[in-house]
Amino acid sequence: MPAKSRFLFLLICFLTVSSSFAQIRIASPYSRFGIGDLADNNNAWNLSMGQTSYAIRSPYHINYGNPASYTAFDSLSFVFEGGFNADIVQLSSNVQTVTSNYASLGYILFGLPVTKWWRTSFGLVPFSDVGYNVINLEMYQGIGNVARVYRGAGGINRFYWGNGFKLWKSLSIGFNMSYLFGKMEREAVVFFPDSLYYANLKVINNVTMNDLYFNYGIQYHGRLKNDLMINAGAVFALESKMNAETDYVAHTFFTGASGIEYPKDTIAIGEGFKGKIIIPMTFGGGIGLEKKNKWMFSLDYRWANWKKFTAFDLSDSLVNSQQISAGAEFVPDINSYNNYFKRIRYRVGFIFNNTYLKLRGKQLNEYAVTLGFGLPLRGVRTQLNISIQAGIRGTMESDLIRESYLRFVIGFSIYERWFVKRKYY
């Protein structure tokens, strides 16, 4: 296929994914807080190695977690990655257990060279997800049952353009300029199912965000001895005040026998109210060892100042977060063309996340293990990547909810040499 035709095909794929990012991608009551559930390094390669990204680099994969890693792209190559996500989530409380599942288009990434010292990448990925439907039923004397319903959908998407620059043979820097956009829709209802005299209350709040966000990276890639390499990297993002707009309405209503809502009084209404959402400062670092085309190990640490988060000058139940993650990749024999299983890249990882949520005096933790496979499709450069993450977040103590989840990511990485001039004789 000619290069122009391939590029047109990939552009159509990009537009298809762009139009599909509005779907619900999550089912978590904890996405009710802040800007939702943060989507970190969700491509299959990073996810299968415990979401590590600060110190790893590859000519065959796009590591947008550290923009300095883009300098690993070959000078004549074009890299394209895309993926799909599927999740099974079990929500457990002291009262009941509910299981749900969902699937969505995950990410689309492009990477290519510009000059000998400059590489670039762009793509579309989720930044945060909102998706929940929680019902809390309580009995009050003289009133009967009172139901509180909380619903949410949407999230923030991220279109990024990143650049990596090689300062010296072993040292690179880079930055991602991201356009964050999307809508978070939240609804709260107080409902009196046993009474014909109490008016029900509904509050709808829609928040739209559209603004630029920057993060910066540095990466060192040096030789220890022979073919043993050491990698080290760091990423930093300043506190960002993002432009946002909110529409809200609060009204009372009655419900007929058929379930139809009949509005009564409008209590409050506001349209086009502009304000700021503060995304806090984040920094992280990582270190790793690598034996080219044999094995790779990486260890990351990240800290984020979520205690500073506000939305329209209102704070939330957020505290500073920390995450430690580790991952490894191993390929038995990349040149074994008689045994396909020896050419597969086997990946494993671990995640501990001290999350930004503190509810009822408890800061919620998340634990996860990851497993993945890089299946070569043409030689060793183009791969089908399969990633599995199993984890637990939260607790059932203090009447909270424990999330147990199983996440599947199926992605593909296409490596092409597009910039070779053909010779004709």
C-alpha positions as a Markdown table, in Angstrom:
| # | Residue | x | y | z |
|---|---|---|---|---|
| 1 | Met | 0.0 | 0.0 | 0.0 |
| 2 | Pro | 1.5 | 3.4 | -0.9 |
| 3 | Ala | 2.4 | 5.7 | 1.9 |
| 4 | Lys | -0.3 | 8.3 | 1.1 |
| 5 | Ser | -3.0 | 5.6 | 1.1 |
| 6 | Arg | -1.7 | 4.2 | 4.4 |
| 7 | Phe | -1.8 | 7.7 | 5.9 |
| 8 | Leu | -5.3 | 8.3 | 4.7 |
| 9 | Phe | -6.4 | 5.0 | 6.2 |
| 10 | Leu | -4.9 | 5.8 | 9.6 |
| 11 | Leu | -6.5 | 9.3 | 9.5 |
| 12 | Ile | -9.9 | 7.7 | 8.9 |
| 13 | Cys | -9.2 | 5.5 | 11.9 |
| 14 | Phe | -8.3 | 8.5 | 14.0 |
| 15 | Leu | -11.5 | 10.3 | 13.1 |
| 16 | Thr | -13.6 | 7.2 | 13.8 |
| 17 | Val | -12.1 | 7.0 | 17.3 |
| 18 | Ser | -12.6 | 10.7 | 17.9 |
| 19 | Ser | -16.3 | 10.4 | 17.2 |
| 20 | Ser | -16.6 | 7.4 | 19.6 |
| 21 | Phe | -15.0 | 9.0 | 22.7 |
| 22 | Ala | -18.3 | 10.4 | 23.9 |
| 23 | Gln | -19.5 | 7.0 | 25.1 |
| 24 | Ile | -19.5 | 5.9 | 28.7 |
| 25 | Arg | -16.2 | 4.2 | 29.4 |
| 26 | Ile | -16.5 | 3.5 | 33.1 |
| 27 | Ala | -18.8 | 2.3 | 35.9 |
| 28 | Ser | -17.4 | 3.6 | 39.2 |
| 29 | Pro | -19.1 | 5.5 | 42.0 |
| 30 | Tyr | -15.7 | 7.0 | 42.8 |
| 31 | Ser | -15.8 | 8.8 | 39.5 |
| 32 | Arg | -18.3 | 11.1 | 41.1 |
| 33 | Phe | -15.5 | 13.1 | 42.7 |
| 34 | Gly | -13.0 | 15.6 | 41.2 |
| 35 | Ile | -12.8 | 15.4 | 37.4 |
| 36 | Gly | -13.6 | 11.7 | 37.5 |
| 37 | Asp | -11.5 | 8.6 | 37.3 |
| 38 | Leu | -8.1 | 9.4 | 36.0 |
| 39 | Ala | -6.9 | 7.5 | 32.9 |
| 40 | Asp | -3.2 | 6.9 | 33.2 |
| 41 | Asn | -1.0 | 5.4 | 30.4 |
| 42 | Asn | -3.8 | 3.1 | 29.2 |
| 43 | Asn | -2.1 | 1.8 | 26.1 |
| 44 | Ala | -1.6 | -1.9 | 26.1 |
| 45 | Trp | 2.2 | -1.8 | 26.3 |
| 46 | Asn | 2.5 | 0.5 | 29.3 |
| 47 | Leu | -0.5 | -1.0 | 31.1 |
| 48 | Ser | 0.9 | -4.6 | 30.9 |
| 49 | Met | 4.0 | -3.4 | 32.7 |
| 50 | Gly | 2.3 | -1.8 | 35.6 |
| 51 | Gln | 1.6 | 1.5 | 33.9 |
| 52 | Thr | 5.3 | 2.3 | 34.0 |
| 53 | Ser | 6.3 | 5.0 | 31.6 |
| 54 | Tyr | 9.0 | 7.4 | 32.9 |
| 55 | Ala | 12.1 | 5.4 | 32.1 |
| 56 | Ile | 11.0 | 3.1 | 29.3 |
| 57 | Arg | 11.5 | 3.8 | 25.6 |
| 58 | Ser | 11.0 | 1.8 | 22.4 |
| 59 | Pro | 11.2 | 2.4 | 18.6 |
| 60 | Tyr | 8.1 | 0.2 | 18.2 |
| 61 | His | 5.8 | 1.8 | 20.8 |
| 62 | Ile | 4.6 | 5.3 | 21.6 |
| 63 | Asn | 5.2 | 6.1 | 25.3 |
| 64 | Tyr | 3.2 | 9.4 | 25.7 |
| 65 | Gly | 3.7 | 9.1 | 29.5 |
| 66 | Asn | 7.2 | 10.6 | 29.0 |
| 67 | Pro | 7.5 | 12.8 | 25.9 |
| 68 | Ala | 11.3 | 12.6 | 26.0 |
| 69 | Ser | 11.0 | 8.9 | 25.0 |
| 70 | Tyr | 9.9 | 9.9 | 21.5 |
| 71 | Thr | 13.5 | 10.2 | 20.5 |
| 72 | Ala | 13.6 | 6.4 | 20.5 |
| 73 | Phe | 11.7 | 6.4 | 17.1 |
| 74 | Asp | 13.9 | 5.4 | 14.1 |
| 75 | Ser | 14.9 | 8.2 | 11.8 |
| 76 | Leu | 13.0 | 6.5 | 8.8 |
| 77 | Ser | 10.0 | 5.0 | 10.6 |
| 78 | Phe | 6.4 | 5.7 | 11.3 |
| 79 | Val | 4.7 | 4.2 | 14.3 |
| 80 | Phe | 0.9 | 3.8 | 14.7 |
| 81 | Glu | -0.9 | 2.4 | 17.7 |
| 82 | Gly | -4.6 | 1.8 | 18.5 |
| 83 | Gly | -6.5 | -0.1 | 21.1 |
| 84 | Phe | -9.8 | -1.2 | 22.6 |
| 85 | Asn | -10.7 | -1.6 | 26.3 |
| 86 | Ala | -13.2 | -3.9 | 28.1 |
| 87 | Asp | -13.8 | -3.9 | 31.8 |
| 88 | Ile | -15.7 | -6.2 | 34.2 |
| 89 | Val | -16.3 | -4.4 | 37.5 |
| 90 | Gln | -17.8 | -5.8 | 40.8 |
| 91 | Leu | -19.0 | -3.2 | 43.3 |
| 92 | Ser | -19.4 | -4.6 | 46.8 |
| 93 | Ser | -20.9 | -2.9 | 49.9 |
| 94 | Asn | -22.2 | -4.2 | 53.2 |
| 95 | Val | -25.6 | -4.5 | 51.6 |
| 96 | Gln | -25.2 | -5.9 | 48.1 |
| 97 | Thr | -22.9 | -6.7 | 45.3 |
| 98 | Val | -23.4 | -5.5 | 41.7 |
| 99 | Thr | -21.4 | -6.6 | 38.6 |
| 100 | Ser | -21.3 | -4.6 | 35.4 |
| 101 | Asn | -19.2 | -4.6 | 32.2 |
| 102 | Tyr | -18.5 | -2.2 | 29.4 |
| 103 | Ala | -16.3 | -1.8 | 26.4 |
| 104 | Ser | -14.9 | 1.2 | 24.5 |
| 105 | Leu | -12.4 | 2.4 | 22.0 |
| 106 | Gly | -9.3 | 3.2 | 24.0 |
| 107 | Tyr | -6.6 | 5.2 | 22.2 |
| 108 | Ile | -5.0 | 6.1 | 18.9 |
| 109 | Leu | -1.4 | 7.2 | 18.7 |
| 110 | Phe | 1.0 | 8.3 | 15.9 |
| 111 | Gly | 4.8 | 8.8 | 16.1 |
| 112 | Leu | 7.3 | 9.9 | 13.4 |
| 113 | Pro | 10.7 | 11.6 | 12.9 |
| 114 | Val | 11.1 | 15.2 | 12.0 |
| 115 | Thr | 14.9 | 15.6 | 12.0 |
| 116 | Lys | 17.9 | 13.6 | 13.2 |
| 117 | Trp | 17.4 | 15.1 | 16.7 |
| 118 | Trp | 13.7 | 15.8 | 16.8 |
| 119 | Arg | 10.8 | 13.3 | 17.0 |
| 120 | Thr | 7.1 | 14.1 | 17.2 |
| 121 | Ser | 3.9 | 12.3 | 18.3 |
| 122 | Phe | 0.2 | 13.0 | 18.4 |
| 123 | Gly | -2.9 | 11.1 | 19.5 |
| 124 | Leu | -6.2 | 11.0 | 21.2 |
| 125 | Val | -6.5 | 9.3 | 24.6 |
| 126 | Pro | -8.9 | 9.7 | 27.6 |
| 127 | Phe | -7.8 | 12.0 | 30.4 |
| 128 | Ser | -10.6 | 11.2 | 32.9 |
| 129 | Asp | -13.9 | 9.2 | 32.9 |
| 130 | Val | -17.2 | 9.8 | 34.7 |
| 131 | Gly | -19.7 | 7.0 | 34.9 |
| 132 | Tyr | -21.9 | 5.9 | 37.9 |
| 133 | Asn | -25.4 | 5.2 | 39.0 |
| 134 | Val | -25.7 | 5.0 | 42.8 |
| 135 | Ile | -29.0 | 4.6 | 44.8 |
| 136 | Asn | -29.1 | 5.0 | 48.6 |
| 137 | Leu | -32.4 | 4.1 | 50.2 |
| 138 | Glu | -33.1 | 5.1 | 53.8 |
| 139 | Met | -36.2 | 4.8 | 56.0 |
| 140 | Tyr | -37.4 | 7.8 | 58.0 |
| 141 | Gln | -40.2 | 7.7 | 60.6 |
| 142 | Gly | -43.3 | 9.5 | 59.4 |
| 143 | Ile | -42.0 | 9.9 | 55.9 |
| 144 | Gly | -41.2 | 6.4 | 54.7 |
| 145 | Asn | -38.4 | 5.5 | 52.3 |
| 146 | Val | -36.2 | 8.3 | 51.0 |
| 147 | Ala | -34.1 | 7.4 | 47.9 |
| 148 | Arg | -31.0 | 9.4 | 47.0 |
| 149 | Val | -29.9 | 8.8 | 43.4 |
| 150 | Tyr | -26.6 | 9.9 | 42.0 |
| 151 | Arg | -25.9 | 9.6 | 38.3 |
| 152 | Gly | -22.9 | 10.7 | 36.2 |
| 153 | Ala | -21.6 | 10.3 | 32.6 |
| 154 | Gly | -18.9 | 11.7 | 30.3 |
| 155 | Gly | -15.4 | 12.7 | 31.0 |
| 156 | Ile | -12.4 | 14.6 | 29.7 |
| 157 | Asn | -10.6 | 13.7 | 26.5 |
| 158 | Arg | -7.0 | 14.6 | 25.6 |
| 159 | Phe | -5.7 | 15.4 | 22.1 |
| 160 | Tyr | -2.0 | 15.8 | 22.5 |
| 161 | Trp | 0.9 | 16.9 | 20.3 |
| 162 | Gly | 4.2 | 15.9 | 21.7 |
| 163 | Asn | 7.9 | 16.5 | 20.8 |
| 164 | Gly | 11.1 | 14.9 | 21.9 |
| 165 | Phe | 14.5 | 16.4 | 21.4 |
| 166 | Lys | 17.9 | 14.6 | 21.6 |
| 167 | Leu | 20.3 | 16.9 | 23.4 |
| 168 | Trp | 23.2 | 14.4 | 23.4 |
| 169 | Lys | 23.5 | 10.7 | 22.5 |
| 170 | Ser | 22.1 | 9.6 | 25.8 |
| 171 | Leu | 20.0 | 12.5 | 27.0 |
| 172 | Ser | 16.6 | 13.7 | 25.7 |
| 173 | Ile | 14.0 | 16.2 | 26.7 |
| 174 | Gly | 10.4 | 16.6 | 25.6 |
| 175 | Phe | 7.0 | 18.1 | 26.1 |
| 176 | Asn | 3.3 | 17.3 | 25.4 |
| 177 | Met | 0.9 | 20.1 | 24.6 |
| 178 | Ser | -2.5 | 18.7 | 25.2 |
| 179 | Tyr | -6.0 | 20.0 | 24.4 |
| 180 | Leu | -8.3 | 18.8 | 27.1 |
| 181 | Phe | -12.0 | 18.8 | 26.2 |
| 182 | Gly | -15.2 | 17.2 | 27.2 |
| 183 | Lys | -18.3 | 17.3 | 29.3 |
| 184 | Met | -19.0 | 15.9 | 32.8 |
| 185 | Glu | -22.7 | 15.4 | 33.4 |
| 186 | Arg | -23.8 | 14.9 | 37.0 |
| 187 | Glu | -27.3 | 14.5 | 38.4 |
| 188 | Ala | -28.5 | 14.1 | 42.0 |
| 189 | Val | -32.1 | 13.2 | 42.9 |
| 190 | Val | -33.9 | 13.1 | 46.3 |
| 191 | Phe | -37.0 | 10.9 | 45.8 |
| 192 | Phe | -39.9 | 10.1 | 48.1 |
| 193 | Pro | -41.4 | 6.9 | 46.7 |
| 194 | Asp | -43.9 | 6.3 | 49.7 |
| 195 | Ser | -45.4 | 9.8 | 49.7 |
| 196 | Leu | -47.7 | 11.7 | 47.5 |
| 197 | Tyr | -47.3 | 14.9 | 49.4 |
| 198 | Tyr | -43.5 | 15.5 | 49.4 |
| 199 | Ala | -42.1 | 17.0 | 46.2 |
| 200 | Asn | -39.0 | 15.3 | 44.8 |
| 201 | Leu | -35.9 | 17.3 | 44.2 |
| 202 | Lys | -33.5 | 17.0 | 41.2 |
| 203 | Val | -30.2 | 18.9 | 40.6 |
| 204 | Ile | -28.5 | 18.7 | 37.2 |
| 205 | Asn | -25.0 | 20.0 | 36.8 |
| 206 | Asn | -23.1 | 19.8 | 33.5 |
| 207 | Val | -19.5 | 21.0 | 33.3 |
| 208 | Thr | -17.6 | 21.6 | 30.0 |
| 209 | Met | -13.8 | 21.9 | 29.9 |
| 210 | Asn | -11.8 | 23.3 | 27.0 |
| 211 | Asp | -8.2 | 24.4 | 27.5 |
| 212 | Leu | -4.5 | 23.6 | 26.9 |
| 213 | Tyr | -2.4 | 21.5 | 29.3 |
| 214 | Phe | 1.4 | 20.9 | 29.3 |
| 215 | Asn | 3.7 | 18.4 | 30.8 |
| 216 | Tyr | 7.4 | 18.0 | 30.4 |
| 217 | Gly | 9.8 | 15.1 | 30.4 |
| 218 | Ile | 13.5 | 14.2 | 30.5 |
| 219 | Gln | 15.1 | 10.8 | 29.9 |
| 220 | Tyr | 18.6 | 9.3 | 30.1 |
| 221 | His | 19.5 | 6.2 | 28.2 |
| 222 | Gly | 23.0 | 5.0 | 28.8 |
| 223 | Arg | 25.2 | 1.9 | 28.5 |
| 224 | Leu | 26.4 | 0.2 | 31.6 |
| 225 | Lys | 28.4 | -2.6 | 29.9 |
| 226 | Asn | 28.2 | -4.5 | 26.6 |
| 227 | Asp | 24.4 | -4.5 | 25.7 |
| 228 | Leu | 23.1 | -3.7 | 29.2 |
| 229 | Met | 21.5 | -0.3 | 29.3 |
| 230 | Ile | 20.3 | 1.9 | 32.2 |
| 231 | Asn | 17.3 | 4.2 | 31.7 |
| 232 | Ala | 16.2 | 7.0 | 34.0 |
| 233 | Gly | 13.4 | 9.6 | 33.4 |
| 234 | Ala | 11.3 | 12.2 | 35.1 |
| 235 | Val | 8.0 | 14.0 | 34.2 |
| 236 | Phe | 6.7 | 17.2 | 35.6 |
| 237 | Ala | 3.4 | 19.2 | 35.1 |
| 238 | Leu | 2.7 | 22.6 | 36.7 |
| 239 | Glu | -0.5 | 23.5 | 38.3 |
| 240 | Ser | -3.0 | 24.4 | 35.5 |
| 241 | Lys | -6.1 | 26.6 | 35.8 |
| 242 | Met | -8.3 | 25.2 | 33.1 |
| 243 | Asn | -11.2 | 27.2 | 31.5 |
| 244 | Ala | -14.5 | 25.6 | 32.2 |
| 245 | Glu | -18.2 | 26.4 | 31.9 |
| 246 | Thr | -21.1 | 25.0 | 33.9 |
| 247 | Asp | -24.9 | 24.8 | 33.4 |
| 248 | Tyr | -27.1 | 23.8 | 36.3 |
| 249 | Val | -30.7 | 23.6 | 37.2 |
| 250 | Ala | -32.5 | 22.5 | 40.4 |
| 251 | His | -36.2 | 21.9 | 40.4 |
| 252 | Thr | -38.9 | 20.0 | 42.3 |
| 253 | Phe | -41.2 | 17.5 | 40.7 |
| 254 | Phe | -43.9 | 14.9 | 41.3 |
| 255 | Thr | -44.0 | 11.4 | 39.7 |
| 256 | Gly | -47.2 | 10.0 | 38.2 |
| 257 | Ala | -48.3 | 6.4 | 38.5 |
| 258 | Ser | -46.7 | 5.6 | 35.1 |
| 259 | Gly | -43.3 | 7.0 | 36.3 |
| 260 | Ile | -43.6 | 10.2 | 34.3 |
| 261 | Glu | -42.0 | 13.3 | 36.0 |
| 262 | Tyr | -44.2 | 16.4 | 36.3 |
| 263 | Pro | -42.1 | 19.5 | 37.1 |
| 264 | Lys | -43.3 | 21.7 | 39.9 |
| 265 | Asp | -41.0 | 24.6 | 40.8 |
| 266 | Thr | -37.6 | 25.7 | 39.6 |
| 267 | Ile | -35.4 | 26.5 | 42.6 |
| 268 | Ala | -32.2 | 27.6 | 40.8 |
| 269 | Ile | -30.9 | 27.8 | 37.3 |
| 270 | Gly | -27.7 | 29.0 | 35.7 |
| 271 | Glu | -26.4 | 28.8 | 32.1 |
| 272 | Gly | -22.9 | 29.5 | 30.8 |
| 273 | Phe | -21.3 | 30.3 | 34.1 |
| 274 | Lys | -17.6 | 30.5 | 33.5 |
| 275 | Gly | -14.9 | 29.5 | 36.0 |
| 276 | Lys | -11.7 | 27.6 | 36.5 |
| 277 | Ile | -10.9 | 23.9 | 37.3 |
| 278 | Ile | -7.5 | 23.5 | 38.9 |
| 279 | Ile | -5.5 | 20.5 | 37.8 |
| 280 | Pro | -2.7 | 20.3 | 40.4 |
| 281 | Met | 1.1 | 20.0 | 40.0 |
| 282 | Thr | 2.3 | 16.5 | 39.3 |
| 283 | Phe | 5.8 | 15.0 | 39.2 |
| 284 | Gly | 7.2 | 11.5 | 38.9 |
| 285 | Gly | 10.4 | 9.7 | 38.2 |
| 286 | Gly | 11.5 | 6.2 | 37.2 |
| 287 | Ile | 14.6 | 4.0 | 36.7 |
| 288 | Gly | 15.0 | 0.9 | 34.6 |
| 289 | Leu | 17.4 | -1.7 | 33.2 |
| 290 | Glu | 17.3 | -3.1 | 29.7 |
| 291 | Lys | 19.0 | -5.7 | 27.7 |
| 292 | Lys | 18.0 | -4.9 | 24.1 |
| 293 | Asn | 15.6 | -7.5 | 22.5 |
| 294 | Lys | 15.9 | -9.7 | 25.6 |
| 295 | Trp | 14.4 | -8.1 | 28.8 |
| 296 | Met | 13.4 | -4.8 | 30.4 |
| 297 | Phe | 12.6 | -3.8 | 34.0 |
| 298 | Ser | 11.2 | -0.4 | 35.1 |
| 299 | Leu | 10.2 | 1.2 | 38.5 |
| 300 | Asp | 8.2 | 4.4 | 38.7 |
| 301 | Tyr | 7.0 | 6.8 | 41.5 |
| 302 | Arg | 4.5 | 9.6 | 41.0 |
| 303 | Trp | 3.1 | 12.3 | 43.4 |
| 304 | Ala | 0.3 | 14.7 | 42.7 |
| 305 | Asn | -0.9 | 17.7 | 44.7 |
| 306 | Trp | -4.6 | 17.0 | 44.5 |
| 307 | Lys | -5.2 | 18.7 | 47.8 |
| 308 | Lys | -5.1 | 22.0 | 45.7 |
| 309 | Phe | -7.9 | 20.9 | 43.4 |
| 310 | Thr | -10.9 | 23.2 | 43.1 |
| 311 | Ala | -13.7 | 23.5 | 40.5 |
| 312 | Phe | -15.4 | 26.9 | 40.3 |
| 313 | Asp | -13.7 | 27.8 | 43.6 |
| 314 | Leu | -15.2 | 24.8 | 45.4 |
| 315 | Ser | -13.0 | 22.0 | 46.8 |
| 316 | Asp | -13.8 | 18.3 | 46.9 |
| 317 | Ser | -12.9 | 15.2 | 49.0 |
| 318 | Leu | -9.4 | 15.1 | 47.5 |
| 319 | Val | -6.0 | 14.7 | 49.0 |
| 320 | Asn | -2.5 | 14.3 | 47.6 |
| 321 | Ser | -1.9 | 11.0 | 45.8 |
| 322 | Gln | 1.1 | 8.7 | 45.4 |
| 323 | Gln | 1.7 | 5.8 | 43.1 |
| 324 | Ile | 4.4 | 3.2 | 42.9 |
| 325 | Ser | 4.5 | 0.8 | 39.9 |
| 326 | Ala | 6.9 | -1.7 | 38.6 |
| 327 | Gly | 7.0 | -3.7 | 35.3 |
| 328 | Ala | 9.0 | -6.1 | 33.3 |
| 329 | Glu | 9.2 | -7.5 | 29.8 |
| 330 | Phe | 10.9 | -10.7 | 28.6 |
| 331 | Val | 11.4 | -12.2 | 25.2 |
| 332 | Pro | 13.0 | -15.7 | 25.1 |
| 333 | Asp | 14.6 | -15.5 | 21.7 |
| 334 | Ile | 13.6 | -12.8 | 19.3 |
| 335 | Asn | 15.3 | -14.4 | 16.4 |
| 336 | Ser | 13.8 | -17.9 | 16.8 |
| 337 | Tyr | 11.7 | -18.2 | 13.6 |
| 338 | Asn | 11.1 | -21.9 | 14.2 |
| 339 | Asn | 9.3 | -21.3 | 17.5 |
| 340 | Tyr | 6.7 | -18.5 | 17.5 |
| 341 | Phe | 6.3 | -18.6 | 21.3 |
| 342 | Lys | 9.9 | -17.7 | 21.8 |
| 343 | Arg | 9.4 | -14.5 | 19.9 |
| 344 | Ile | 6.5 | -13.4 | 22.1 |
| 345 | Arg | 7.2 | -10.6 | 24.5 |
| 346 | Tyr | 5.9 | -11.6 | 28.0 |
| 347 | Arg | 5.1 | -8.7 | 30.4 |
| 348 | Val | 4.1 | -8.4 | 34.0 |
| 349 | Gly | 3.6 | -5.5 | 36.5 |
| 350 | Phe | 2.4 | -4.3 | 39.8 |
| 351 | Ile | 0.6 | -1.1 | 40.9 |
| 352 | Phe | 0.1 | 0.4 | 44.4 |
| 353 | Asn | -1.9 | 3.7 | 44.3 |
| 354 | Asn | -2.6 | 5.8 | 47.3 |
| 355 | Thr | -5.5 | 7.5 | 45.5 |
| 356 | Tyr | -6.6 | 11.1 | 45.8 |
| 357 | Leu | -9.9 | 10.1 | 47.4 |
| 358 | Lys | -10.4 | 10.5 | 51.2 |
| 359 | Leu | -13.9 | 9.6 | 52.2 |
| 360 | Arg | -15.2 | 9.2 | 55.8 |
| 361 | Gly | -11.8 | 9.7 | 57.1 |
| 362 | Lys | -10.2 | 6.9 | 55.0 |
| 363 | Gln | -7.8 | 7.5 | 52.1 |
| 364 | Leu | -8.6 | 4.9 | 49.5 |
| 365 | Asn | -5.9 | 2.6 | 48.2 |
| 366 | Glu | -5.7 | 0.6 | 45.0 |
| 367 | Tyr | -3.7 | -2.6 | 44.3 |
| 368 | Ala | -3.4 | -4.2 | 40.9 |
| 369 | Val | -1.3 | -6.7 | 39.0 |
| 370 | Thr | -0.9 | -6.7 | 35.3 |
| 371 | Leu | 0.0 | -9.3 | 32.6 |
| 372 | Gly | 0.5 | -8.9 | 28.9 |
| 373 | Phe | 1.8 | -10.3 | 25.7 |
| 374 | Gly | 3.3 | -8.8 | 22.6 |
| 375 | Leu | 2.5 | -11.1 | 19.7 |
| 376 | Pro | 4.6 | -10.4 | 16.6 |
| 377 | Leu | 2.6 | -10.2 | 13.4 |
| 378 | Arg | 5.2 | -9.4 | 10.8 |
| 379 | Gly | 8.7 | -10.2 | 12.0 |
| 380 | Val | 9.2 | -8.5 | 15.3 |
| 381 | Arg | 8.2 | -4.9 | 14.6 |
| 382 | Thr | 4.5 | -5.0 | 14.2 |
| 383 | Gln | 2.7 | -6.5 | 17.2 |
| 384 | Leu | -0.7 | -7.4 | 18.6 |
| 385 | Asn | -0.6 | -6.4 | 22.3 |
| 386 | Ile | -2.8 | -8.0 | 24.9 |
| 387 | Ser | -3.0 | -6.6 | 28.4 |
| 388 | Ile | -4.9 | -7.7 | 31.5 |
| 389 | Gln | -5.1 | -5.8 | 34.8 |
| 390 | Ala | -6.8 | -7.2 | 37.9 |
| 391 | Gly | -7.2 | -4.8 | 40.8 |
| 392 | Ile | -9.1 | -3.7 | 43.9 |
| 393 | Arg | -9.8 | -0.2 | 45.0 |
| 394 | Gly | -11.6 | 1.0 | 48.1 |
| 395 | Thr | -13.0 | -0.8 | 51.1 |
| 396 | Met | -16.3 | -1.9 | 52.6 |
| 397 | Glu | -15.4 | -0.3 | 55.9 |
| 398 | Ser | -17.3 | 2.7 | 57.1 |
| 399 | Asp | -20.1 | 1.8 | 54.6 |
| 400 | Leu | -17.9 | 2.5 | 51.6 |
| 401 | Ile | -17.7 | 0.6 | 48.4 |
| 402 | Arg | -15.0 | -1.9 | 47.3 |
| 403 | Glu | -14.3 | -2.1 | 43.5 |
| 404 | Ser | -12.9 | -5.3 | 42.1 |
| 405 | Tyr | -12.1 | -5.1 | 38.4 |
| 406 | Leu | -10.7 | -7.0 | 35.5 |
| 407 | Arg | -9.5 | -4.8 | 32.6 |
| 408 | Phe | -8.7 | -6.1 | 29.2 |
| 409 | Val | -6.8 | -4.0 | 26.6 |
| 410 | Ile | -6.3 | -5.2 | 23.0 |
| 411 | Gly | -4.0 | -3.0 | 21.0 |
| 412 | Phe | -1.9 | -3.1 | 17.9 |
| 413 | Ser | 1.4 | -1.5 | 17.1 |
| 414 | Ile | 2.3 | -0.9 | 13.4 |
| 415 | Tyr | 5.9 | -0.1 | 12.6 |
| 416 | Glu | 6.5 | 1.1 | 9.0 |
| 417 | Arg | 9.5 | 2.5 | 7.2 |
| 418 | Trp | 7.9 | 5.3 | 5.3 |
| 419 | Phe | 10.7 | 7.7 | 4.6 |
| 420 | Val | 13.0 | 5.5 | 2.5 |
| 421 | Lys | 13.6 | 6.8 | -1.0 |
| 422 | Arg | 13.3 | 4.0 | -3.5 |
| 423 | Lys | 15.9 | 3.5 | -6.2 |
| 424 | Tyr | 15.0 | 2.5 | -9.7 |
| 425 | Tyr | 17.3 | 1.1 | -12.3 |
